Amino acid sequence: MKTFITAIIFGLFGAVAVSISFAMAWPTWVMFIAWVSYYLFGKTVLSSLKAFIQIGLGILMGVLIQLTGGVLGKVIGTLGFPIAVFIFIGSLAYFARTKTLNNIPAWFLGLIVVFGVHPPLAPLPILQLAIPLFFGFLFAWLNDSAVEKVNAQKTNHSLNQNH
């Protein structure tokens, strides 16, 4: 029965998240990247905040790669973009050595988001990517909290029956 209730919770939160995403015209897959990140990077508010920040920095890096690649492309041609990628991706080796910005997979998730969505390179469309990311983390936290609450109630119920 516990698995059935967990399945209901998963399905409910997934359905609500997708419905909201569709209604708001968000890229649903971006929301689910954040949802998965919640589970991959620690299942806490603090670990989620750190991952959110680094995904955001990955998005910013993607924008900078595109802008730098465009400028270099005007000067040196088709090698401009690969050189921009080399410079920025290479810088991740230095971020990996820090205590707070060392989650390289989160940086790459941000790159995936910006290169997958291809938003206009303007502040508002870039900042709007934070919305489905935030809600992805929120839905994951709500989903996980609901499952944990059900599991805790089942455990307490089992303990009470044994006494």
C-alpha positions as CSV (number, residue, x, y, z in Angstrom):
1,M,0.0,0.0,0.0
2,K,2.9,2.3,0.8
3,T,4.2,2.0,-2.8
4,F,0.7,2.8,-4.2
5,I,0.5,6.0,-2.1
6,T,4.0,7.0,-3.2
7,A,3.0,6.4,-6.8
8,I,-0.1,8.6,-6.3
9,I,2.1,11.3,-4.8
10,F,4.6,11.1,-7.7
11,G,1.9,11.1,-10.3
12,L,0.0,14.0,-8.7
13,F,3.0,16.3,-8.3
14,G,4.2,15.4,-11.8
15,A,0.7,16.1,-13.3
16,V,0.3,19.4,-11.5
17,A,3.9,20.5,-12.5
18,V,3.3,19.7,-16.1
19,S,-0.1,21.4,-16.1
20,I,1.3,24.6,-14.6
21,S,4.3,24.4,-17.0
22,F,2.0,24.1,-20.0
23,A,-0.3,26.9,-18.8
24,M,2.6,29.2,-18.3
25,A,4.3,28.2,-21.6
26,W,7.5,27.2,-19.8
27,P,9.9,24.6,-21.3
28,T,8.8,21.7,-19.2
29,W,12.0,19.8,-19.6
30,V,13.8,22.7,-17.9
31,M,11.6,22.3,-14.9
32,F,12.4,18.6,-14.8
33,I,16.1,19.3,-15.0
34,A,15.7,21.2,-11.7
35,W,13.5,18.4,-10.3
36,V,16.1,15.8,-11.0
37,S,18.8,18.1,-9.7
38,Y,17.1,18.2,-6.3
39,Y,17.5,14.4,-6.0
40,L,21.0,14.3,-7.6
41,F,22.5,17.0,-5.5
42,G,21.4,16.3,-2.0
43,K,17.6,16.7,-1.4
44,T,18.0,19.7,1.0
45,V,17.1,23.3,0.6
46,L,20.8,24.3,0.9
47,S,22.0,21.8,-1.7
48,S,19.2,22.9,-4.0
49,L,20.1,26.5,-3.6
50,K,23.7,25.8,-4.4
51,A,22.7,23.7,-7.4
52,F,20.3,26.4,-8.5
53,I,23.0,29.1,-8.4
54,Q,25.5,26.9,-10.3
55,I,22.9,26.0,-12.9
56,G,22.2,29.7,-13.2
57,L,25.9,30.4,-13.6
58,G,26.0,27.7,-16.3
59,I,23.2,29.6,-18.1
60,L,25.3,32.8,-17.8
61,M,28.3,30.9,-19.1
62,G,26.3,29.8,-22.1
63,V,25.3,33.3,-22.9
64,L,28.9,34.5,-22.5
65,I,30.1,31.7,-24.8
66,Q,27.6,32.8,-27.5
67,L,28.5,36.5,-27.2
68,T,32.2,35.8,-27.1
69,G,31.9,33.3,-30.0
70,G,30.1,35.9,-32.0
71,V,32.7,38.6,-31.4
72,L,35.6,36.2,-32.1
73,G,33.8,34.9,-35.2
74,K,33.8,38.3,-36.7
75,V,37.5,38.5,-36.2
76,I,38.8,35.0,-36.9
77,G,35.8,33.3,-38.6
78,T,34.4,29.9,-37.8
79,L,37.0,29.1,-35.1
80,G,35.5,31.9,-32.9
81,F,32.9,29.8,-31.3
82,P,35.0,26.8,-30.5
83,I,37.7,29.1,-29.0
84,A,35.0,30.7,-26.8
85,V,33.9,27.2,-25.7
86,F,37.5,26.3,-25.0
87,I,38.1,29.4,-22.8
88,F,34.9,29.2,-20.8
89,I,34.7,25.4,-20.4
90,G,38.4,25.4,-19.5
91,S,37.6,27.9,-16.7
92,L,35.5,25.3,-15.0
93,A,38.7,23.5,-13.9
94,Y,39.3,26.5,-11.6
95,F,35.7,26.6,-10.3
96,A,36.0,22.9,-9.5
97,R,38.7,23.8,-7.0
98,T,36.5,26.1,-5.0
99,K,34.3,25.0,-2.1
100,T,31.1,26.7,-3.3
101,L,31.1,26.6,-7.1
102,N,32.5,23.1,-7.6
103,N,29.4,21.3,-8.9
104,I,30.5,20.9,-12.5
105,P,27.4,18.8,-13.5
106,A,25.2,21.7,-12.4
107,W,27.2,24.2,-14.5
108,F,26.7,21.8,-17.5
109,L,23.0,21.5,-16.8
110,G,22.8,25.3,-17.1
111,L,24.7,25.1,-20.4
112,I,22.2,22.5,-21.6
113,V,19.3,24.7,-20.6
114,V,20.6,27.8,-22.5
115,F,21.7,25.9,-25.6
116,G,18.5,23.8,-25.6
117,V,16.1,26.7,-25.2
118,H,18.0,29.1,-27.4
119,P,16.5,32.2,-25.8
120,P,17.2,35.6,-27.3
121,L,20.4,37.0,-25.8
122,A,18.7,39.7,-23.8
123,P,18.3,40.0,-20.0
124,L,14.6,39.2,-19.6
125,P,14.5,36.0,-21.7
126,I,17.6,34.7,-19.9
127,L,16.3,35.7,-16.4
128,Q,12.9,34.0,-17.2
129,L,14.7,30.7,-17.4
130,A,15.1,30.9,-13.6
131,I,11.3,30.5,-13.2
132,P,10.9,26.9,-14.4
133,L,14.1,26.0,-12.7
134,F,12.8,27.4,-9.4
135,F,9.5,25.6,-9.7
136,G,11.3,22.4,-10.6
137,F,13.2,22.5,-7.4
138,L,10.0,23.5,-5.5
139,F,7.9,20.6,-6.9
140,A,10.7,18.2,-6.2
141,W,10.9,19.4,-2.6
142,L,7.1,19.3,-2.2
143,N,7.0,15.8,-3.7
144,D,9.9,14.5,-1.6
145,S,8.4,16.1,1.6
146,A,5.0,14.5,0.9
147,V,6.6,11.1,0.4
148,E,8.7,11.4,3.5
149,K,5.7,12.4,5.5
150,V,3.8,9.3,4.3
151,N,6.8,7.1,5.0
152,A,7.1,8.6,8.5
153,Q,3.4,8.0,9.2
154,K,3.7,4.4,8.0
155,T,6.8,3.8,10.2
156,N,5.0,5.3,13.2
157,H,1.9,3.2,12.6
158,S,4.1,0.1,12.3
159,L,5.9,0.9,15.5
160,N,2.6,1.5,17.4
161,Q,1.3,-1.9,16.2
162,N,4.4,-3.7,17.5
163,H,4.0,-2.3,21.1
